[in-house]
Amino acid sequence: MLSGIAVAIGFVLFLGGFVWGAVVYQPYTVPTDSMVPTVQPGDRVLAQRIDGGEVRRGDVVIFKDEQWSDSPMVKRVVGIGGDTVKCCGAGGRLVLNGKELDEPYIEVAKLDLEGAPEVPASGTSFEVTVPEGNLFLLGDRRGASLDSRAHLTEAGQGTVARSAVTGRVDALAWPSMSMVERPKAYAALPGGISAAGPLPLQVAAVVVGAALVVLGAAYGPVVRVLGRGRRRERADVG
C-alpha cells in the first residue's frame, strides 16, 4: 500500500511539474551575441510568459517590434515610462534618473590599471525620457548590440511598447543551465525588480516526483527479498 501511494504521488508531482512548466514557460534560442556575457549566441533559454505590465527594470525580455525586426528579439530593460536614461556619466556609466548605474552584467572590453572599466557603458551618447507605457532596451554587449540606440531618431526615441513583450528570460537551459539573476542596481528604484519565477519549484516537483516513483517502485521488491531472507534464517535456526 505504501509503495502504491508513493508511486501515485510521485507521478502527480512529476507530470504536474512538467505541465506547469510548459504552461508558464516558452523556450527560445538566442541567435545573436548582443546579450553576451549573460547569454551566448545559440543558447537555449526559458522565458516566463508575462504581460507587458509585469516588466520591471533590469529584466531580460523577449519582444517583437516590426520597426526593429520581423523576428523576436532579446534585450535588457534599462528604463520604463517616465525614466530619463542618459549615457554617459562622469564614470562612463549609464545614468538613470540622475544616478549612475552599476551594471556588472555588461561586457567590459577593457579595464584600466585599477581594474575599473575604461570603456564607457555605451559608445553612443544619448539622453531619452521614456514615454509612459514604453521601455528603453539595451543589449549587454553594448559594443555590438542593435538596440534602442539604433532607433533614437524614430518616433518614441527607440523605445518599445510594453505590449510588444511576450516573455521574461528566467534561465539558461542549454548548453549551460543556470538562473538569470535580477540586477540589484534597480532594486532601490520605484517598482523594484521582478520576483523570481516559479522554475526552481517546478524543477523540485519533477525531481521529488521522479524519486518517489523510483523508491516506491523499488520498495515492494526490496521488502519481499528481505522477507524471504528472514524466513530462511528462521528456518535454518529451527
N, C-alpha and C positions, 0 to 999 in steps of 0.2 A: 504493500500500500504506500509506504513512504517513498519507495522508488518511483512509483507511478506519479505521485504528487509532484516530486522534484522534477521529473521529466516534463510534466504538463506545464508547470510554472516556467521552466526553462524555455520551452517552445514559445510561450506567450511573450516572455521578455526578449528572446532572440528575434522573433518575427516582428514584434511591436517596435523594437529599436530600429530595424531596417525600414519598416513602413513609415515611421515617424521621420526618419532621416530623409526619405525620398520625398515626403510631403513638404518639409521645411527647407531643404537644400537643393540647389541645382549645380551640377558640375560645369566647369568652364575651363578651356585650355587657353592660356595666355600666349598669344603669338609673337609678341614683340619684347624688347628689352627695356621698355620705358619705365618699368617698375623695379628694376634692379637697384639695390640688392634684396629688397623684400620678396620679390617674385622673379624667378628666372624665366627666360623665354622657353616655351614648351611645357612649363609647369601646369599640372592639373590642380585646380583649386576648387574648393567648395564654397559657394556663395549662398548665404541665407536669403530666402525670398522675403523682401520687405517692401513696404510702401515708401515712397519718397519722403513722406513726412517724418519717417523714423530716422532719417540720416542725421548724423552728428559730425562735427569737425573731427578730422583725423581718420574717418572711415575710409577704407579702400572699397570703392564701389564699382559695380558693372552697370553701364548705362548705354543708351543708344540715342544719338542725335544725328539727324540727317545732314546737318551742316558740317559735321565732323567726319562721319564715315557711314557707310551702309551696314557695317558690322558692329557688334557690341564692342565696347572699349572698357579698359580698367584703369582707373586713376584714383588719386587720394584727394579727399575733400579738405581744403585748407581754409575755406571761407564759406559762410552761409549768408542768407539775406540780412542786410544791414551792416555787415562787416566791411571794414576797409583793409584791403590787402595791398601791401607795398613791398617792393624789393629795389634796393636792399638797404638795410640799416647800417649803422656805423661798423658793426661787427661782421658785415657781409651776410647777415641772416635775413630771413623773411620777417616782415613786420606785420603783425595782425592787431588792428585797433590800437596802434601806437606802441606795442610791445614786441620786442624781438623774440622769435620762437626758437626754442632748442629742438632741432629736428634730427635726432640720432638715426632715423631710418633712411635718410637720403644718401646717395652715393657721393662720397668725398673723393674727388680726383687727386687732390694734392694737399699736404699738410705743411705748416711752417715748422721751424726748428723746435717750437714749444709744443707741437702736436695739435695746434688749433687749425681749423680749416683755412686754407689760403685762398681757395676758390670760392666765390660767393654762392649763395643758395640759388641764384639764377643769373645767367649771362644776359638776360633781358631785363631792363629796368621798366617798372610799371607801377601804377597805383590805381586800384579799382575799388569802387564801392559796389558791393554785390546787391543787385535788386532783390526785393523780397520775393521769396519763392524760388530763388535760384541758388546755384552752387558754383564756387570757383574751384577748379580742379587742376592739380599738377601731378606729374609723374615723379617718382622718387629718384629717377636718374635724370636730373634736371638738364644735363647737357645733351640728352638725346631723346627727349620726350616732346611730342607734338601734343600740347595740351591747351589750356585756356590762354596761354601766352601767344599761341599761334593764331588766335581769333580775336585779339584785342580790338581790332578795328571794326568788327562786326557788331550788330545790334546786341546789347547786353554785355559788351566788352569781354567776350569769351566765356561768359557764364552759361550754365546749362540748367534747364528747369528741373526741379526736384522730381517731377513726374516722369522724367527720362530714365530714372534709376530703377533697375529691376532686381538688384541684389547687393548684399554687402559681403565681401570676402572674409570668411571666418578662419579658414585653414588651408594649408597646402596639403594635397592628398597624394600626389605622385610627381616625381620620384622620391621627393623628401616628404616627411609627414610632420607637420608642426602647426601650432595655432598662430594666427596673425594677431599680434598684440595691439591693444588700443593705446595710442600715444598719450603719455602723461602730460605732455606740453599743453594739451587742450582741456585738461580735467578741471582747472580752476575757472574756466570761462563759463558764461551763462549757458545752461543746457548740458554742460559737462560732456562726457564721452559716452559712447554706446555701451550698454551692458554686454557681458559675454553671451554668446549664443548657446543653444542647448546641445551642441555637438558632443562635448565631453560626457554629458548624461546619457546621450543616445549610444555612444560607444560603450559606456559602462553597462548599459542594459544588454547590449549584444554579447559582451564578454561574459557577464554573470549568467545570462541565459544559456550560452554555449557550455559553460562549466557545469551548470545544473543538469543539463541534458546528458553530458558525458558521465558525470558522477552518479546521477540517478540510474542511467542505463547499466553502469558497472556495479552498482550496489547489490542488486539481486544475485548475479552470478558469484560475486565475491562472498556473499553471505552463505550461499549454498555450498561453495567449496570449503569454507571454514567449518560449516556444519558437518560435512562429511568427514573432515579431518578429526573433529572432536568425537564423532561416533566411532571412528576406527580406534582412536586412543582408548575409549572406554571399553571397546570390545577386546583390545589387547590386554588391558588391565584385568578384565573379568576372566 
